[in-house]
Amino acid sequence: MSLRDIDILSINKKVDLTVVVTVVLLVAYSIVMVYSATQSNAATSDDPYFFIKKQVVALAIGIAALLPAALANYNRWRSAYAPLYILNIFMLALVLFIGVEHKGALSWIEVGGFQLQPSEISKVLLIITLAGFFATRKNQLPGVGDALMALAHIGLPLTLVMVQPDLGTALCYIAILVGMMLVAGFPARYFGYIAIAGSLLTLVAVKFNFFKEYQINRLMVFVDPSNDPQGAGYNLLQSKIAIGSGQFSGKGLLSGTQAKLQFLPERHTDFIFSVVGEELGFIGTAFLLVLFFTLIMRGLRTAAYSKNYFGTLLVTGVVSLWLFQMIVNIGMTIGLMPITGIPLPFMSYGNSSLITHLAAVGVLLNVYARRFSQ
């Protein structure tokens, strides 16, 4: 068979090539920017490729997760949503007993010298189980009881990640729930009730010191970073300087002073967007936003065209997760959102994050391939 014999249109009917190309570009973009952001981090390792090597390993595992997620018949997941929910709870609870603490959060477990963050992987499992729950109630008009049961569905995993504590993942759970409830046809007033309940719970949590001191400080500096420029507000101020100094075309790869001189903490993880802004300027950030916009729109298109309600819910959950993390991460780097530790999908360095989002791509491709099946 020659290349001329390959029918691209036929392949594209089963595989969303636009999504595949977009994800490849995002991952390649990430590897370049993580390398650029970590060149000055000699304190962590003498190997300049230390982070890149780990990211490539995560990429390989992510592809291994993507393939079965894309090729398996996703309709079978619907009947298995209860066992998957139990698996999710077990995985999150396990962290509390054998987890590894890092920067005050008990969120990681060691697997053969490789650190995994179950709360990240949990996001895809929650999408599947929540979609399964809603799909079983497809023919019922959404009511108060359904809303309460949906809240209860995320309540236990949400509590387990808050205990770690991992506020960012908890917020992602809520974003997934809201996105699916919108598609499931819940009345608009229910979302107001959720917002009110969330606000009250936040006040109670603050009153009884449920939040860590650094989490409270993040909210305070969101209002005014200059209140603590050398402490909690330092990251945000340095991030703004980095993005602003990049101007239109940036300072060039490996030439960002905020990253190179280590003024910007967490530059390869939560603040990777700031590195893009400083080194590649408006052009680099605009290109990145176009890639995300393309991925989101293809996801919405797949959800809209899917003739399978369960498939529509799955893709809605994936898109809700990506959109929420993108908005919050970019928003926090420019001061429009509080700093919550939510990574930028595909871009931020992080083994579990990359594996999770590649698995989510597999779910999207799976539904796309079967979008005309009931």
N, C-alpha and C positions, 0 to 999 in steps of 0.2 A: 504493500500500500504506500502510495506517495502522499505528500502533503496536499496535492491537488485533489485527492480522493476524499479528503476530510470535509464533511459538510458542516461548516461553522453554524449555520442556522439551525440545523438539526441538533447539534450539541447544545446550543443556547436554549432550546426548548426544554431541556432537562437540567441544564446547569446555568445558573445566572452568572454569565461571564463578567458582567459589569461588577457584581459583588466580589467575585474572585479577584479581578484586577485591582479593584479599590482596596481590598484587604491586603493584597501583596504590596501595594504602594505604601499603605499605612505602616506595615511591619518593617519594610525597608527604610522608610523615613525614620521610624523609631530607632532602629539599629544605628543609623548614622548619627542621630541626635544624642542618643545615650552615650555613644562613643565620644562625641564632642564634649558632652557635659561632664564626663568622668576622667578626662585626661589629667586633671590636676589632683585627683584623689589618691595620692601616693600613700596616704596614711592607711588606707584600707588594704592595698596590695601593691607590690612592686610591678605586677603585671598590668600593662596598659590595656590589655584586652580582658581583664578579669570580669567585668560586668557583661561585656559582649558575649563571652563564652557561656556565661550562665544564661543569658537571654536566648542564645541559640539553642541551648539544651531545652529550655522552656518552650521554644518554638517547635522543636521536634516533638515534644510531648503534646503540645497543643494541636499539631497536625494529626497526631495519633488519636486525639480526642475528637477532632473535627470529622474525620472520615466515618467512624461508626455513627456519629450524630447526624451525618448527612445521608448515609446509605441505608440505615435501618428504617423499617416501616414505622413512622412515628405514631401511627394509630394504636400500636401496641402499648405505647407509654400511657395512654389514657386509662386503660384498665389496671395499670401497675402504679397509679399515682399514690395509692395508700402506702405500699411498701417503700416507694421512693421517698415519701414524706418521713417515714420512720428512719430510713437511712440518713436523711438530712439531719434529723434531730440527734441521732446517735453520733454523727460526725461532729456536730457543733458542741455536743456535751462532752465528747472525748477530749476536746481542747482544754477544758477546765481541769482535767486530771493529768494529762501528759503534755500539755502545751508548753511552748517556749515563750518566755516573756521578752518583749522587745519594745523599748521606749514606753514602758508602763502599760502595754497592752499584751494580754495573754491570748494571742491570735494564731500562733504557728505551731506546727508539729514537725518533728524531724522524721523524714522517710529516706533511709539510706544515704544520709549526708545531704539530703535535699530538703529545704524547708518549704512546706506547703501551708497555705492559709485556707482552711476549710470554709471560712465565711465567704471567701471569693467564689469557690466552687459551688457553694450553697445557693448562689444567685440563680444559676441555671436549673438546679434541682427545684428551687421554689417556683420558677417560671413553669416548669412541667407539671408540678403538683397542683399549683393554683389553677392552671389551665384545665387540668383534669377535673378539678372540683367544679369549676364553672360549666364545663361541658356536660357534666352529669345532670345539671339543672337547666339545660338549654331551653326546654319547653315550658319553663315556669317564668311567670312575670317576676322580675327581681323585686324583692320586698325587704323590709327591715330585717327579717330573720336571715335572709341570704347575706345581707351586708354584715350582720353580726357574726355569722359563720365564717365569712371570708376574713374578717378581722381576727377571729379566733385562729384561723388557719395560719396566719403569719405571726400570731401573737407569741407562740412558743419559740420559734426560731429567732424572732426579733428580741425576745427577752434574753435568750442565750448569747446573742452577739453584743447586747448592751452590757452584759455582765463582764465581758472580756476586758475593757469596753471597746466597742467598735461602732461609734455613732454613724460613721459614713455608710457602712453596710446596712444598718437599720434604716437609714433614709432611703437607700436603694430599694429595700423591700417595700417600703411604702409607695415609692414611685411605680414599681411593678404592679402593685395592687391597684393603684388609681388608674393606670393605663388600661388594665384589663376590665375594671369596673365600667369605664367609659364605653368600651366596646360591647360589654355585656348588657348595656342599656339601663344602667341604674339611673334614677332621677338625679338631676343636678343638685338638689338640696342635700343629698346624702354626702356629697363631697364637702359641703359646708359643715355638716355634722362632724365629719372626720377631722376637718381643720380645727374646729372648736375643741374637740376631744384631744387632739394632739397638742394644742396650746395649753389646755388645762393640765395634761400630763407633764408637759415641760415645766410648768410653774411648780407642780408638786415635786418633780425631780430636783429642781433648783432649791426648793424650800428644805428638802430633806437631804441635801448634799449628795445626791445620787451621781451628779456629774463630777468628774475630776477637775482639779483646779485649772489645769491647762486648757480644758474645754471651755470653762467659764471665761478664761482670759482671751481665748480666740473670739468669743462673741463680743467681748468688750472692745478689743482692738478693731473689730469689724466696723464698729460705730466710729471709732477715732484711733487709727494706728499710731498717731503721735503720742498717745497716752503712755505707751511703753515701747519707744523706738528701739531700745536695746534688748528687749525681752520678747514678749508675745507678738508685738507688732513688727519685729525685725524682718521676718520672712516676707510679709506683705509689702513693706517699704522697699526692700531690695528687689522684689519681683516687679514692682511698678517701675523702678529705675531701669531694670534690665529691658523690659518691653519698650519703654519710652525711648531708651537710648538707641534701640535698633532702627528707629525711623522707617524709611520706605524700603530699603534694600538690605539692611542689617550690616553688621560688622564683619561678616564672613564666618564660615565654619572654623571652629577651633580658635576663634578670635574674640569670643565674648568675655569681657573683663569680669563681669559679675560671676560667671561660672569659673573662669580660669583662675581668678584670684580667690575663689571660694567665699565670696560675699553672699552668694545665694545658697542657703541650705536646701537639702532635698531637691537639688536641681535636676537629678536624673529620674526622680519619682513624681512627687506631687506637682513640682514646678517645671516640668519639662516644657510646657508651653511657653514659659518665660524665656527659656534658652532659645527656643525657636524664634521668639520675637526679637531677642537681642541679636542673634547671629544671622538670621535670614530676614528680619524686618517684616514689614507689612506684606510683602510678596510671599514670604514663607508661611506666615500665619493664615493668609487668605487661601493659599493652596491647601493647607491642612483643613481649613473649614469647608472647602469645596469637596474634599474627600469624605468628610463626615456627612455633609449634606447629601452627597450621592448615596452613601450607604443607608442613611435614614430614609430617603425617598424610595429606594429600591425595597427596603423593608416594608414601608407603608403600602407600596404597590402590591407586593406579594400578599400582605394581609388582606387587602381589598379584593384581590382576584381569587383568593383561595375559596373553594366551594366547601371546604371542610371547616366547621366551626371551631373544632379543637385546634386545627392548624392556624386559623386566624388568631386565636388567643395566644398560641405559642409565639408567633411572630410579633404580636402586639407587646408581649412581655419583653422580648429581646429588644425591640425598638425603644420601649419605655426606658429600659436600663441604659442603653447607649446614649439616648438623648439626655436623660437626667445627669449621667456622669459627665457628659461633655459640657453641658451648661454649667453645672456646679464647679467643675474643675477649672474651666476657663474663667468663669465668673470670679472664683476666689483669687486667681492670679492677678486680676485687675481691680480687685476690691469691691466687686459687685455682689459677692457671696462670702459668708464666713468661711474660714479655713476649717475643713472637716476631714481632711486626709483621704478624700476620694480621688483615685487615680484617673488619668485620662486614658480611655480605652485604646488599646493597641500601642499607644505611644509611651506611656510611663513604664519605667523599668519595674519589673515585678513578675516573678515566675508564675504564681497562681493567677494573677490578673490576666496575663497573656493566654494562659491555658484556658481560662474561663471564657474569655471573649472569642477565642477561636472555636471552642465548643459551641458557643452561641451562633457563630457563623454557620456551623454545621447544621444547627436547627433551622436556620433561615433557608439554607440551600435545600434542605430536606423538604420543607413545606413548598418551596418553589417548584421542585421537581414533581410534586404530587398535587399541584394547585387546582387541577381540574378533576381530581378524584373526590368523591363524597366521603 
